[in-house]
């Protein structure tokens, strides 16, 4: 095929791709060959990758297209999560530095500010009071603006705060203007505990370091979140406990805002007898632990300090032992169920050597440095008592999966349409899609080893877990060319069938790749197979993981594809309906700027007038989101557009439906609200908002 037949056809898409993803003078053909050459290991792979990329059957995320094989030092990862922000100035400003280094090479970055003490809380070392997390967000916002001013890719940041943080109400209201936090998107981490209080109509505690600051009405707080997103499209909502429960790396990553740990004088049962955390700090030691089948074995444990001046809870046992720990540390009951210290009750029987019972649990007016440890394989250890020992959970060194990254790409479903000649109805080429998936998995896996990382810690995180997020774009166009209107039952069934193929074939491909290149470094067969999402996979896939391991910890994700979809002749973006049938765009032609009419792909090339976003009902948006839940192991970008006719109660119901369906988060946009969309339709059509992507595994948000 002649080079001129590759890539986008319309002038706007051609110019946009050249501007965003190519070096000066580089053709589309040369750019795709650059990527294929960099990621392939032999000529056969290179030719296959070239064919997939040149025909735009698979659209790597923009960062990959701009970075892979290019001379400029930019990262191929769309977004990163920051290191944990501890409640001290050294940690805060170290993360500020990391943020600058990440954004200057093109990476977006997400932060959780929930560990920072609330405004007005005492800082004993300075004999002063804290200015609160939002004041530090102002510093990060200014740094992002500096990166933008330096002429790099526009900085992108996400801030999250726990629903239980005492400053949550101020956080919710922070962006109800056009001036503050202009470089941040904000989201609230909502727990199951809060959702239960909401359903029951109960009060909910706002607390910090285990101490309750005050109680608020759960429904009142929820209404405040809803009202803000109704009018201002923010904050977003992340169902944080759902994220943890469905995480394929559930045993390694605890995506939460607390750090479970013990005081330094608590003793661990080691191979050399009981030793205190303080004397073991910074060492690796053999400790007694218990396997899943209740056998006692010795395993290695890394011991480290996890915090300074943390509030404590006191647990008293029936032998007189007093345990001081943070309220969130997990114990095991007699049936090996995990129970946080603050939720232990009088008389509760604990898993232990010599059986123990809880006598009392209380918060104490004391702060102390705290310590923890990570035990290989079993992720639990024994804490010494006056008589025997009790079993406690592995502390986990990496809450919030710090330094993780998004590695994204989307299958262009419009390229898998077959038929249409001489009156033959269009059909979807499932076999063609299945054939491409193994090559795409192998190609994107190679990005992990070839890209630039702003920080060494980010490289370690990526290479030990090898996350990727393969998704789809052009869904609405493809479904409607096939004759199934957006949001219809038939379109929902089509969506499920496509995502099922991508999920299953991607996992099978990653198993095959594990045979060739080895499983990801942090792979633990028993723990991985015990994951809630992995348990839903077909039996042959679970059998393959058992026998061979798997190359990539996560494989599926649906990101926003605004820009890359525009570069593919304006196909519908991601899961979204058609934005509009035509929009006005400026194209820089050799003769100067020209105003062109950019038509929707299906409308322009197939004569199909799909339902535009303003014609899709709120419930149809929700049904499309719900259809994705069983097939996506990471995150889903889906903006549920809310029409002006939707009532306040219906609007709130969208979020409850998403939660009940198992979604990890949800984004809504109401054109009638106080913050308007960024795109302009042609005069006869209305404007809408663009979708963005929140990755719950990393806490990061990006808009393509």
C-alpha positions in Angstrom: 0.0 0.0 0.0 1.2 3.4 -0.9 2.3 5.5 2.1 -0.3 8.2 1.4 -3.1 5.7 2.1 -2.0 5.2 5.7 -3.3 7.2 8.6 -6.0 9.8 8.8 -7.7 11.2 5.8 -9.1 14.5 6.8 -6.8 17.6 7.0 -7.6 18.4 10.7 -6.7 14.9 11.9 -3.5 14.9 9.9 -2.4 18.2 11.3 -3.4 17.3 14.8 -1.4 14.1 14.7 1.6 15.9 13.3 1.4 18.6 16.0 0.8 16.4 19.0 2.9 13.2 18.3 5.5 13.7 15.6 8.8 15.4 15.3 9.2 18.2 12.8 9.1 16.9 9.2 8.2 13.3 10.3 5.4 11.7 8.3 2.7 9.5 9.9 4.2 6.5 8.2 7.7 7.3 9.6 6.2 7.8 13.1 4.5 4.4 13.2 7.6 2.7 11.8 9.6 4.5 14.6 7.4 3.0 17.2 7.3 -0.5 15.6 11.1 -0.6 15.3 11.7 0.5 18.9 9.3 -2.1 20.4 9.9 -5.1 18.3 12.5 -7.8 18.9 12.6 -9.3 15.4 11.6 -8.5 11.9 8.3 -10.5 12.1 7.2 -8.5 15.1 8.2 -5.2 13.5 6.1 -5.9 10.4 3.1 -7.0 12.5 3.3 -3.9 14.7 3.7 -1.6 11.6 0.5 -3.1 10.0 -1.5 -2.6 13.2 -0.3 0.9 13.8 -0.4 2.2 10.2 -4.0 1.0 9.7 -4.9 2.6 13.1 -6.5 -0.7 14.3 -4.9 0.0 17.6 -4.2 3.6 18.9 -1.5 3.8 21.5 -2.0 6.6 24.0 -0.6 9.9 22.9 2.3 9.7 25.2 3.4 6.5 23.6 3.1 7.9 20.1 5.1 11.0 21.1 7.8 9.3 23.1 8.7 5.8 21.9 11.8 5.8 19.7 11.9 9.7 19.6 15.0 11.7 20.3 13.2 14.0 22.8 13.3 12.9 26.5 9.6 12.5 27.3 7.8 9.7 29.0 5.4 7.2 27.4 3.3 6.9 30.5 0.2 9.1 30.6 0.2 9.6 34.4 1.8 8.7 37.6 0.9 8.6 41.3 3.1 10.5 43.7 5.1 9.1 46.5 3.2 9.0 49.8 2.8 12.5 51.2 3.6 12.2 54.9 2.6 14.8 57.5 5.9 16.7 57.6 7.5 19.4 55.5 10.4 17.2 54.3 8.0 14.7 52.7 5.7 17.4 51.3 8.5 19.3 49.5 10.2 16.2 48.3 6.9 15.2 46.6 6.7 18.8 45.1 10.2 18.2 43.6 9.1 14.7 42.3 6.0 16.3 40.8 8.0 18.9 38.9 10.4 16.3 37.5 7.4 14.1 36.4 5.5 16.9 34.7 8.4 18.4 32.9 8.8 15.2 30.8 5.1 15.0 30.0 3.6 12.9 32.8 0.5 13.8 34.7 0.5 13.0 38.4 -2.0 12.3 41.2 -1.7 13.0 44.9 -3.5 11.9 48.0 -3.5 14.6 50.7 -5.3 12.6 53.4 -2.3 12.1 55.6 -1.9 15.9 56.1 -3.3 17.1 59.4 -6.4 19.3 59.2 -6.3 23.1 59.4 -5.9 24.3 62.9 -4.4 21.1 64.3 -1.4 21.5 66.6 2.2 21.0 65.4 3.9 20.3 68.7 7.5 20.6 67.3 6.8 24.1 66.2 4.3 25.1 68.8 2.0 26.3 66.1 -1.0 25.0 64.1 -1.3 23.4 60.7 -2.6 25.4 57.7 -4.3 22.2 56.3 -3.9 20.2 53.2 -5.6 22.7 50.9 -2.9 25.3 51.6 -0.3 22.8 50.4 -2.3 22.1 47.3 -1.8 25.7 46.4 1.9 25.1 46.3 1.5 22.1 44.0 -0.9 24.1 41.8 1.7 26.8 41.4 4.4 24.3 40.4 2.2 22.9 37.7 1.6 26.4 36.3 5.3 26.8 36.2 5.7 23.7 34.1 3.0 25.0 31.7 4.8 28.3 31.5 8.1 26.6 30.6 6.5 25.5 27.3 6.1 21.8 28.0 3.0 19.7 27.7 0.2 21.2 29.8 0.6 19.9 33.4 -2.1 17.6 34.7 -2.7 16.8 38.4 -5.4 15.1 40.5 -5.9 15.6 44.2 -7.8 13.1 46.3 -9.0 13.4 49.9 -10.6 10.8 52.1 -14.3 11.3 52.8 -13.5 11.0 56.5 -10.9 13.9 56.6 -12.0 16.8 58.8 -11.3 19.3 56.0 -13.4 17.4 53.5 -16.1 20.0 53.3 -13.6 22.7 52.4 -12.1 20.3 49.8 -15.5 19.7 48.2 -16.1 23.5 47.8 -12.5 24.3 46.7 -13.2 24.5 43.0 -16.6 26.2 43.0 -14.9 29.1 41.2 -12.7 29.7 38.2 -9.6 30.8 40.1 -8.3 28.3 42.7 -6.7 24.9 41.8 -7.0 25.6 38.0 -4.4 22.8 37.4 -6.0 20.2 39.6 -8.9 17.9 39.2 -10.3 16.8 42.6 -11.9 13.6 43.7 -13.2 12.3 47.0 -12.2 8.8 48.2 -15.6 7.3 49.4 -15.5 4.3 51.6 -18.1 1.5 52.1 -18.4 2.6 55.7 -19.6 6.0 54.5 -22.0 4.4 51.9 -23.5 2.2 54.7 -24.0 5.3 56.9 -25.6 7.1 53.9 -28.1 4.3 53.2 -29.0 4.0 56.9 -29.4 7.8 57.3 -26.8 7.8 60.1 -24.1 10.3 61.2 -20.6 9.7 60.0 -17.3 10.5 61.8 -14.7 12.9 60.4 -11.5 11.9 62.0 -7.7 12.1 61.8 -5.1 9.7 63.1 -7.9 7.7 64.7 -9.4 10.5 66.7 -12.9 11.7 65.9 -13.0 15.4 65.1 -16.7 15.7 64.8 -19.8 13.8 63.5 -21.7 14.9 60.4 -24.8 13.8 58.7 -23.8 11.3 55.9 -26.7 12.4 53.8 -25.8 16.1 54.3 -22.2 15.5 53.3 -23.2 13.4 50.3 -25.6 16.1 49.2 -22.8 18.6 49.4 -20.7 16.5 47.1 -23.6 15.9 44.7 -24.5 19.6 44.6 -20.9 20.6 43.8 -20.6 18.1 40.9 -24.1 19.0 39.8 -23.1 22.6 39.4 -19.3 22.5 38.9 -18.6 19.0 37.6 -16.3 18.4 40.5 -15.4 16.7 42.8 -15.3 13.2 41.2 -16.1 10.2 43.3 -13.8 7.2 43.8 -15.2 4.2 45.6 -12.0 3.4 47.4 -12.9 0.1 49.1 -14.3 -1.3 45.8 -10.9 -0.4 44.3 -9.1 -2.3 46.9 -11.3 -5.4 46.8 -11.0 -5.7 43.0 -7.3 -4.9 42.8 -5.3 -7.8 41.2 -2.4 -6.9 43.5 -4.6 -6.9 46.6 -1.9 -8.5 48.7 0.7 -5.9 47.8 -1.2 -2.7 47.5 -3.5 -1.1 50.0 -5.0 1.9 48.3 -6.1 3.8 51.3 -5.2 6.9 53.3 -3.9 5.3 56.5 -0.8 3.5 57.5 -1.2 0.5 59.9 1.7 0.2 62.3 2.9 -0.4 65.9 4.9 1.6 68.5 8.6 0.8 68.6 8.5 -1.2 71.9 6.1 -3.8 70.5 7.9 -7.1 70.0 7.9 -9.4 66.9 8.4 -13.1 67.2 11.7 -13.7 65.2 13.9 -16.8 64.7 16.0 -15.4 67.5 13.2 -14.7 69.9 11.1 -11.6 70.6 12.6 -8.4 69.2 11.2 -4.8 69.3 10.4 -2.9 66.1 12.8 -0.2 67.2 15.8 -2.5 67.5 14.9 -4.2 64.2 14.4 -0.9 62.2 16.1 -1.0 58.8 16.9 -4.7 58.9 15.6 -7.9 57.3 14.9 -10.6 59.8 13.4 -14.1 59.8 10.0 -14.1 61.6 7.5 -16.7 62.5 4.4 -16.5 60.3 1.4 -18.6 59.2 0.6 -19.9 55.8 -3.0 -20.0 54.3 -3.3 -23.7 55.5 -2.3 -22.6 59.0 1.2 -24.0 59.0 3.9 -22.2 61.0 7.0 -21.2 59.0 9.8 -18.7 59.0 9.9 -16.0 56.3 11.9 -12.8 55.8 10.5 -9.5 57.0 11.7 -6.0 56.1 11.2 -3.6 59.1 10.9 0.1 58.7 9.6 3.3 60.4 6.3 4.4 58.9 5.4 7.6 60.8 6.2 10.2 63.4 3.9 11.4 66.2 1.0 9.2 65.2 -2.2 8.9 67.4 -2.7 5.5 69.0 -5.2 3.0 70.1 -4.7 0.6 73.1 -5.8 -3.0 72.9 -5.7 -5.0 76.2 -5.7 -8.8 76.1 -6.7 -11.4 78.6 -3.1 -12.1 79.7 -2.5 -8.4 80.6 -0.7 -7.6 77.3 -1.2 -4.0 76.2 -0.8 -3.4 72.5 -0.3 0.2 71.2 -0.9 0.6 67.5 -2.6 2.9 64.9 -6.4 2.4 64.8 -6.3 0.8 61.3 -3.9 -2.0 62.0 -5.5 -5.4 61.1 -5.7 -8.3 63.6 -7.1 -11.7 62.7 -10.1 -13.2 64.5 -10.2 -16.9 65.3 -11.6 -17.6 61.8 -8.8 -15.6 60.2 -11.0 -12.7 59.2 -9.2 -9.4 59.3 -10.5 -6.9 61.9 -9.0 -3.3 62.3 -7.9 -2.5 65.8 -10.6 0.2 66.2 -13.3 -2.3 65.3 -12.2 -5.0 67.9 -14.9 -5.7 70.5 -14.7 -6.9 74.1 -14.5 -10.7 74.2 -13.4 -11.1 70.6 -11.2 -14.2 70.1 -8.0 -13.7 68.2 -5.9 -16.0 66.1 -2.9 -16.7 68.3 -0.4 -19.1 69.9 -2.2 -19.8 73.2 -5.7 -18.6 72.6 -6.4 -14.9 73.4 -9.4 -12.6 73.9 -9.8 -8.9 73.8 -10.6 -7.2 77.2 -10.8 -3.6 76.1 -10.1 -1.2 73.2 -9.7 2.5 73.6 -8.2 5.6 72.0 -5.4 7.1 74.2 -4.1 10.6 74.5 -0.6 9.8 73.3 1.4 10.1 70.1 4.5 8.2 69.1 6.8 7.2 66.3 5.5 4.0 64.7 7.0 1.0 62.8 5.9 -1.7 60.5 7.2 -4.6 58.3 6.5 -6.4 55.1 6.6 -10.3 55.2 7.3 -12.1 52.0 4.8 -14.7 50.8 2.4 -14.8 53.8 2.0 -11.1 54.6 1.4 -11.7 58.3 3.4 -12.1 61.4 3.2 -12.8 65.2 3.2 -10.0 67.8 4.7 -11.1 71.1 2.4 -11.1 74.2 3.0 -11.8 77.9 1.8 -15.3 77.1 2.5 -16.5 73.5 1.7 -14.3 70.5 -1.1 -13.1 68.3 -1.3 -13.1 64.5 -1.5 -9.7 62.9 -1.6 -8.5 59.2 1.3 -7.6 57.1 1.7 -3.8 57.4 2.4 -3.0 53.7 5.1 -0.6 52.7 3.2 0.9 49.7 -0.2 2.3 50.5 -1.7 4.2 47.6 0.5 2.3 45.2 3.0 5.2 45.1 4.9 5.9 41.9 2.6 3.7 39.8 1.8 4.7 36.2 -0.8 4.5 33.4 0.2 2.8 30.2 -2.7 3.1 27.9 -4.0 2.2 24.4 -7.3 1.6 22.6 -8.5 -0.8 20.0 -10.2 1.3 17.2 -13.4 -0.8 16.8 -14.3 1.0 13.5 -11.4 -0.8 11.8 -13.0 -4.2 12.6 -16.1 -3.7 10.5 -16.6 -6.2 7.7 -19.1 -6.5 4.9 -21.1 -3.6 3.5 -20.4 -4.5 -0.1 -23.3 -5.1 -2.6 -25.9 -4.9 0.1 -24.2 -7.3 2.5 -24.9 -6.1 6.1 -22.0 -4.9 8.2 -20.6 -7.3 10.7 -18.0 -7.1 13.4 -14.8 -9.0 12.8 -14.3 -10.7 16.2 -11.6 -13.0 14.7 -9.6 -10.1 13.4 -9.7 -8.5 16.8 -8.6 -11.8 18.5 -5.7 -12.1 16.1 -4.4 -8.6 16.9 -4.6 -8.7 20.7 -1.5 -10.9 21.4 0.6 -8.6 19.3 -0.7 -5.5 21.0 -0.1 -7.0 24.5 3.5 -7.9 23.5 4.1 -4.5 21.9 2.8 -2.5 24.9 4.7 -4.7 27.3 7.9 -3.6 25.6 7.1 0.0 26.3 7.6 -0.6 30.0 11.3 -1.5 29.3 12.0 1.2 26.7 10.5 4.4 28.0 12.0 7.3 30.0 11.0 7.4 33.7 11.2 10.7 35.6 12.2 8.9 38.8 14.0 5.6 39.5 11.2 4.7 41.9 8.7 5.0 39.1 10.8 2.7 36.9 11.0 0.1 39.7 7.2 0.2 40.3 6.4 -0.2 36.6 8.9 -3.0 35.8 8.1 -5.1 38.9 4.3 -5.1 38.2 4.1 -4.4 34.4 0.6 -2.8 34.4 -1.0 -1.9 31.2 -4.5 -0.7 30.3 -6.0 -1.8 27.0 -9.4 -0.4 26.1 -11.6 0.6 23.2 -12.6 3.6 21.2 -15.1 4.2 18.4 -17.7 2.2 20.2 -20.7 4.4 19.4 -19.7 4.7 15.7 -19.2 1.0 15.3 -22.4 0.0 17.2 -24.5 2.4 15.1 -23.0 1.4 11.8 -24.0 -2.2 12.8 -27.6 -0.8 13.4 -27.7 -0.7 17.2 -28.5 2.7 18.6 -26.4 4.0 21.5 -27.7 2.8 24.9 -30.1 0.2 23.4 -30.1 -3.3 24.8 -28.5 -4.6 21.6 -25.7 -2.0 21.9 -25.2 -3.0 25.5 -24.9 -6.7 24.5 -22.4 -5.7 21.7 -20.3 -3.8 24.2 -20.2 -6.7 26.6 -19.2 -9.2 23.8 -16.3 -6.9 22.6 -15.0 -6.3 26.1 -15.2 -10.0 26.9 -13.0 -10.8 23.9 -10.5 -8.2 24.8 -10.3 -9.2 28.5 -10.0 -12.9 27.8 -7.6 -12.7 24.9 -5.4 -10.1 26.7 -5.1 -12.4 29.7 -4.3 -15.4 27.5 -1.7 -13.4 25.6 -0.1 -12.3 28.9 0.1 -15.9 30.0 1.8 -16.8 26.8 4.2 -13.8 27.2 5.0 -15.1 30.7 6.3 -18.3 29.1 8.5 -16.3 26.8 9.7 -13.4 29.0 8.7 -14.5 32.5 5.9 -13.4 34.8 6.0 -9.9 36.4 8.5 -9.8 39.2 6.1 -9.3 42.0 3.9 -12.2 40.9 2.6 -14.5 43.7 0.6 -17.4 42.2 -1.7 -18.1 45.1 -2.3 -14.5 46.0 -2.9 -13.4 42.4 -5.4 -16.2 41.8 -7.2 -15.4 45.0 -8.1 -11.9 43.7 -11.7 -11.0 43.3 -11.4 -10.0 39.7 -9.2 -12.9 38.7 -11.7 -15.3 40.2 -14.2 -14.2 37.6 -12.0 -15.2 34.7 -12.7 -18.3 32.6 -11.3 -21.6 34.0 -8.7 -22.0 31.2 -7.2 -18.6 32.0 -7.0 -19.4 35.7 -5.4 -22.7 34.9 -2.8 -21.0 32.7 -1.9 -18.5 35.4 -1.5 -21.4 37.8 0.8 -23.3 35.5 2.8 -20.4 33.8 2.2 -17.2 35.7 1.2 -14.0 33.9 3.4 -11.2 32.4 1.3 -8.2 33.4 -0.5 -7.6 36.7 -3.3 -5.6 35.0 -4.4 -5.6 31.4 -7.6 -3.7 30.7 -8.7 -0.1 31.2 -10.9 2.3 29.3 -9.3 5.8 29.1 -10.6 8.9 27.4 -9.5 9.0 23.8 -10.4 12.5 22.8 -7.2 13.5 20.9 -6.3 10.1 19.5 -9.8 9.6 18.3 -9.7 12.9 16.6 -6.4 11.8 14.9 -8.3 8.7 13.6 -10.7 10.8 11.4 -12.8 11.9 14.4 -14.2 8.5 15.5 -16.4 8.6 18.6 -14.3 8.8 21.8 -13.9 5.8 24.0 -17.2 4.6 25.5 -18.9 8.0 24.7 -21.7 8.7 22.3 -21.1 10.9 19.3 -20.2 14.3 20.5 -21.8 16.1 17.5 -22.3 15.3 13.9 -20.0 18.1 12.9 -17.8 20.8 14.5 -15.9 23.8 13.4 -12.2 23.5 13.6 -9.2 25.7 12.6 -6.6 23.9 10.4 -3.1 25.5 9.7 -2.7 24.9 6.0 0.3 26.0 3.9 -1.8 28.9 2.7 -2.6 29.9 6.2 -5.3 29.0 8.9 -8.6 27.7 7.5 -11.9 27.1 9.2 -13.0 23.5 8.3 -16.1 21.6 9.1 -15.1 18.4 10.9 -17.7 15.6 10.6 -18.2 12.6 12.8 -16.6 9.5 11.3 -19.8 7.4 10.9 -21.7 10.3 9.5 -18.9 11.3 7.1 -17.9 7.9 5.7 -21.0 5.7 6.3 -23.9 8.2 6.2 -24.9 7.1 9.7 -26.4 9.8 12.0 -25.7 8.4 15.4 -27.3 9.6 18.6 -25.4 12.6 19.9 -24.5 13.0 23.5 -27.4 15.4 24.1 -29.9 12.8 22.8 -28.6 10.0 25.0 -30.6 9.6 28.2 -28.9 9.6 31.6 -30.0 6.0 32.1 -28.5 4.9 28.8 -25.2 6.5 29.9 -25.4 4.5 33.2 -26.2 1.2 31.4 -23.1 1.6 29.2 -21.0 2.2 32.3 -22.5 -0.8 34.1 -21.8 -3.0 31.1 -18.0 -2.5 31.5 -17.8 -3.6 35.1 -17.1 -7.4 34.7 -14.4 -6.9 32.0 -12.1 -4.1 33.3 -9.5 -4.9 35.9 -8.4 -1.3 36.3 -10.3 1.9 35.5 -13.1 3.1 33.3 -13.6 6.5 31.9 -17.2 7.2 31.3 -18.8 10.6 31.5 -22.6 10.4 32.2 -24.0 13.6 30.6 -26.9 14.9 32.6 -29.7 16.7 30.7 -31.3 19.8 32.1 -34.6 17.9 32.4 -33.0 15.4 34.9 -34.3 16.1 38.5 -32.0 16.5 41.5 -33.0 13.1 42.9 -32.5 11.4 39.6 -29.0 13.0 39.4 -28.0 11.6 42.8 -29.4 8.2 41.8 -26.9 8.0 39.0 -24.1 7.7 41.6 -25.9 5.2 43.7 -26.6 3.0 40.6 -22.9 3.1 39.8 -22.0 2.1 43.3 -24.5 -0.8 43.4 -23.3 -2.0 39.9 -19.8 -2.4 41.2 -18.2 0.7 39.5 -15.0 2.0 41.0 -15.9 5.6 40.3 -18.1 7.9 38.2 -17.9 11.2 36.4 -20.9 13.3 35.4 -21.2 16.5 33.4 -24.3 18.7 33.3 -24.1 21.3 30.4 -26.7 23.4 32.3 -24.3 23.7 35.3 -21.9 26.5 36.1 -18.9 25.0 34.4 -19.3 24.5 30.6 -17.7 22.1 28.1 -14.5 22.8 26.3 -15.7 21.9 22.8 -17.8 24.0 20.5 -20.3 22.3 18.2 -21.4 23.8 15.0 -24.1 26.4 15.5 -27.1 24.1 15.2 -25.8 21.7 17.9 -25.1 22.2 21.7 -21.8 22.0 23.5 -20.8 19.1 25.8 -18.0 18.3 28.2 -15.0 16.1 27.4 -14.4 12.9 29.3 -11.4 12.4 31.5 -9.8 9.4 33.0 -9.2 8.7 36.7 -7.1 5.7 37.3 -8.0 4.3 40.8 -4.9 2.2 40.9 -2.7 5.2 40.7 -5.0 8.0 41.7 -4.1 9.9 38.6 -6.3 11.7 36.1 -5.6 12.5 32.5 -7.6 14.0 29.6 -6.5 12.8 26.2 
